[in-house]
Amino acid sequence: MKKKISVLLLCLLMLLAVGCGKEETPDYPSLGDVTEPANAEEASFGGFTAQYDADKWVFDNSLGQFAIYDKEDYEAADAETVVNINARVSADFEGPFTEKDMEDLLKAMEDMGISGFEIKKSELKTFEGETVIYYEAETNLTDDMIDLLIQEGSITEADIEALGGRDFLKEKGSAKQIGINAIIDGKAVSITGTYNESPDEILDAMKLLIKTGKIA
C-alpha cells in the first residue's frame, strides 16, 4: 500500500517533459561519479534499460513505471515510507540542456497550477561531461494532482478507491523528492526519486541509472 502511494506521487512529475535548445554551456557543478556495483542487475521497462545495485534495491514495474525500491523498505511490512526511484523516457532531444531548458521545465510545472507541489532548489549540473537538470521538491497529494493523474491515465478512480480513497491519499501522500533530467541516446529521460532525510541516500542509485541507461 505505502509503496503504491509513494509511486503515485512520482507519476505527476513523470508526466512533464522539457523543451529543446542548443547553445554553448558554461561550467556547472558536477554531480560526481558513481561506481558500478559488483552485484548490479539490469532491468527494462517502457523503453528504458538500466542497472541497479541488487543488494540495496528491488525492481518492480507493477504500477506501469520503471521503478526501483529500497530493498529494506520494500520488504518491511511496517515501513512508514518506501524510498523509491522512477525513470521515464520523454521526447527526442538534441541537447545539451541549457539554462533556458531548465527555466522552461520549471515554468511548465508552475503553469500547470497544481497545488501541493513546490520546487525548493534547481540548478544545472554536469554528469560524465553532460549537463543535467537537477531539482529538489516537496509534494503533497491534492485533488488537483489526483485529477491530473486520472486525466493522464496514470491512475483510475477504481485505483484510488483500492488505495483507500481520496481523503486517505491526501492525508498520507507527502514526500521529499529530487529530479534529474538527463539526455540518454538522444532522448530526454526523467529520473525522479523519493527520499526520507537527505537526497544523498538516493543520488548514487539515480546516477547509476543514468550512467548505465539505454533507450530501446
Backbone torsions as a table, in degrees:
resi	resn	phi	psi	omega
1	MET	NA	-52.5	-175.8
2	LYS	-64.9	-38.3	-179.7
3	LYS	-68.5	-29.0	176.8
4	LYS	-66.9	-40.1	178.2
5	ILE	-66.3	-40.0	178.7
6	SER	-59.9	-44.9	-179.7
7	VAL	-69.7	-33.9	177.9
8	LEU	-57.7	-38.9	178.3
9	LEU	-63.5	-33.1	-179.4
10	LEU	-75.9	-28.2	-173.7
11	CYS	-56.6	-38.3	-179.1
12	LEU	-59.9	-46.0	-177.9
13	LEU	-67.5	-31.7	-177.4
14	MET	-71.0	-13.3	179.1
15	LEU	-76.5	-17.9	-171.6
16	LEU	-87.3	138.9	176.3
17	ALA	-120.8	171.0	179.8
18	VAL	-117.4	158.0	177.0
19	GLY	-77.3	177.7	-175.9
20	CYS	-116.1	127.8	176.6
21	GLY	-147.6	160.4	-178.6
22	LYS	-144.1	122.9	178.3
23	GLU	-159.9	172.8	178.3
24	GLU	-65.8	136.9	-178.5
25	THR	-112.2	128.5	177.5
26	PRO	-75.4	-177.8	178.1
27	ASP	-76.1	134.3	177.5
28	TYR	-124.3	159.0	178.5
29	PRO	-61.8	146.2	-177.3
30	SER	-88.0	144.9	171.8
31	LEU	-72.2	-16.0	-176.4
32	GLY	89.9	161.4	-177.9
33	ASP	-82.2	171.5	174.3
34	VAL	-140.0	140.2	179.8
35	THR	-93.4	131.2	178.1
36	GLU	-70.5	124.2	-175.1
37	PRO	-71.2	155.7	-179.7
38	ALA	-66.7	-30.4	-176.3
39	ASN	-102.9	36.3	-178.2
40	ALA	-69.9	139.9	173.1
41	GLU	-122.8	153.5	-178.0
42	GLU	-108.2	139.8	177.9
43	ALA	-135.0	155.2	-179.3
44	SER	-137.8	140.5	172.2
45	PHE	-169.5	142.5	175.2
46	GLY	62.0	29.4	179.7
47	GLY	85.0	2.0	-178.3
48	PHE	-115.8	133.0	177.4
49	THR	-127.2	134.1	179.4
50	ALA	-160.8	169.9	-179.0
51	GLN	-105.0	153.2	175.3
52	TYR	-141.9	159.9	179.3
53	ASP	-80.2	107.3	-175.5
54	ALA	-68.8	-15.0	175.2
55	ASP	-74.6	-23.9	-174.0
56	LYS	-115.9	-20.2	-171.5
57	TRP	-131.1	155.3	176.5
58	VAL	-124.5	130.7	177.7
59	PHE	-86.4	138.2	179.4
60	ASP	-154.4	120.3	179.0
61	ASN	-110.9	20.3	-172.9
62	SER	-65.8	-19.6	178.6
63	LEU	-99.7	18.3	176.6
64	GLY	74.7	27.4	177.5
65	GLN	-137.1	150.9	166.5
66	PHE	-72.8	113.3	-175.5
67	ALA	-141.6	139.5	170.3
68	ILE	-121.4	142.7	-176.9
69	TYR	-119.8	143.0	172.9
70	ASP	-54.3	124.2	-171.6
71	LYS	-60.5	-43.3	-178.5
72	GLU	-64.4	-44.0	178.0
73	ASP	-63.6	-44.1	-174.9
74	TYR	-60.7	-37.2	-175.6
75	GLU	-90.4	-8.2	-179.1
76	ALA	-89.7	119.8	-177.3
77	ALA	-66.9	-26.3	-175.3
78	ASP	-106.7	18.6	-179.1
79	ALA	-64.1	129.2	179.8
80	GLU	-70.0	-40.5	177.1
81	THR	-136.0	158.4	178.8
82	VAL	-122.2	110.6	176.5
83	VAL	-63.4	129.4	-175.9
84	ASN	-152.7	161.0	-178.5
85	ILE	-136.1	135.7	178.0
86	ASN	-119.9	154.2	175.1
87	ALA	-133.7	139.4	178.3
88	ARG	-142.3	132.8	178.4
89	VAL	-82.4	131.8	-179.6
90	SER	-108.2	-135.2	-171.5
91	ALA	-87.2	166.6	169.6
92	ASP	-58.2	143.2	-177.3
93	PHE	-150.7	124.4	-179.3
94	GLU	-74.1	-40.8	-179.7
95	GLY	75.2	174.7	-2.9
96	PRO	-78.6	165.6	174.5
97	PHE	-63.1	143.2	-179.3
98	THR	-125.4	173.5	175.9
99	GLU	-58.3	-38.2	179.9
100	LYS	-64.5	-39.9	177.6
101	ASP	-60.1	-42.6	179.2
102	MET	-65.0	-42.9	178.3
103	GLU	-61.9	-40.5	179.4
104	ASP	-64.2	-41.1	179.3
105	LEU	-63.2	-47.3	-178.9
106	LEU	-66.0	-37.1	178.2
107	LYS	-66.5	-39.1	178.3
108	ALA	-60.3	-41.0	177.7
109	MET	-64.3	-43.0	-179.4
110	GLU	-66.0	-42.4	-176.8
111	ASP	-66.7	-22.0	178.0
112	MET	-66.2	-20.3	176.3
113	GLY	62.0	33.5	-177.9
114	ILE	-88.9	118.2	178.6
115	SER	-72.3	150.1	176.4
116	GLY	95.2	1.0	-179.6
117	PHE	-123.8	125.7	-177.3
118	GLU	-137.8	124.8	174.1
119	ILE	-79.0	123.2	-179.4
120	LYS	-94.3	-28.4	-176.0
121	LYS	-158.5	141.7	175.7
122	SER	-150.1	143.7	177.6
123	GLU	-167.3	156.3	170.9
124	LEU	-82.7	137.1	175.0
125	LYS	-131.0	177.0	175.1
126	THR	-120.4	149.1	173.9
127	PHE	-143.1	120.3	-177.0
128	GLU	51.8	42.3	174.6
129	GLY	83.4	-1.1	-179.2
130	GLU	-115.1	146.0	177.7
131	THR	-76.1	143.8	174.8
132	VAL	-132.9	153.7	175.6
133	ILE	-96.0	122.7	-177.2
134	TYR	-118.2	134.4	174.5
135	TYR	-147.9	154.5	175.1
136	GLU	-117.1	139.4	-174.8
137	ALA	-144.3	161.1	170.7
138	GLU	-121.8	135.2	-175.0
139	THR	-129.4	136.9	170.8
140	ASN	-129.8	127.1	-179.9
141	LEU	-63.1	130.2	177.4
142	THR	-128.7	173.0	176.3
143	ASP	-60.3	-37.7	178.4
144	ASP	-58.3	-46.6	-178.5
145	MET	-64.9	-44.5	-178.5
146	ILE	-63.3	-41.0	178.6
147	ASP	-62.1	-40.7	179.6
148	LEU	-66.5	-41.0	178.6
149	LEU	-61.7	-38.4	176.8
150	ILE	-67.0	-45.0	-179.2
151	GLN	-59.7	-38.9	-177.6
152	GLU	-85.1	-2.5	177.7
153	GLY	82.3	12.2	179.9
154	SER	-77.3	-21.1	-179.3
155	ILE	-156.3	157.7	178.6
156	THR	-116.6	167.6	175.9
157	GLU	-60.1	-35.7	178.7
158	ALA	-64.9	-39.1	176.9
159	ASP	-61.1	-42.5	-178.7
160	ILE	-61.3	-44.2	179.0
161	GLU	-64.6	-39.2	179.5
162	ALA	-64.7	-29.5	-179.9
163	LEU	-85.3	-3.7	176.7
164	GLY	119.1	-0.6	178.8
165	GLY	93.3	164.8	-176.5
166	ARG	-59.9	-46.4	-177.1
167	ASP	-61.4	-40.4	178.8
168	PHE	-64.3	-44.6	-179.3
169	LEU	-63.2	-41.3	-179.1
170	LYS	-67.4	-31.8	179.0
171	GLU	-73.3	-39.4	-174.1
172	LYS	-94.9	-18.8	-169.4
173	GLY	-86.7	77.4	174.4
174	SER	-132.7	147.7	-176.0
175	ALA	-160.7	153.4	167.3
176	LYS	-99.8	136.6	-174.4
177	GLN	-139.3	154.8	165.9
178	ILE	-127.6	148.5	177.0
179	GLY	-125.6	141.5	173.1
180	ILE	-129.1	119.3	174.8
181	ASN	-100.2	121.3	-177.3
182	ALA	-128.0	161.9	176.4
183	ILE	-104.9	120.8	-178.8
184	ILE	-129.2	121.3	178.6
185	ASP	51.0	42.5	176.2
186	GLY	77.3	11.9	178.8
187	LYS	-123.3	144.1	170.9
188	ALA	-79.1	127.4	-178.3
189	VAL	-121.9	130.2	178.5
190	SER	-99.5	120.8	174.8
191	ILE	-111.0	120.1	-175.7
192	THR	-127.5	132.1	-176.6
193	GLY	-127.8	145.9	174.8
194	THR	-109.4	132.6	-176.8
195	TYR	-134.8	172.2	-178.4
196	ASN	-98.8	-61.0	-173.1
197	GLU	-104.4	-57.7	-174.9
198	SER	-131.8	142.5	176.3
199	PRO	-61.5	-18.2	179.5
200	ASP	-60.4	-26.2	-175.8
201	GLU	-70.7	-16.6	178.8
202	ILE	-119.2	-6.4	-171.4
203	LEU	-63.4	-44.3	-179.5
204	ASP	-61.8	-41.0	179.7
205	ALA	-65.2	-37.8	177.6
206	MET	-66.7	-41.8	178.7
207	LYS	-64.9	-35.7	178.7
208	LEU	-65.0	-38.6	177.1
209	LEU	-61.3	-39.3	178.7
210	ILE	-70.8	-46.0	-177.2
211	LYS	-60.0	-40.1	-175.9
212	THR	-101.8	1.7	-174.1
213	GLY	-66.2	142.7	176.0
214	LYS	-138.9	147.7	178.4
215	ILE	-108.2	128.8	-178.9
216	ALA	-69.9	NA	NA
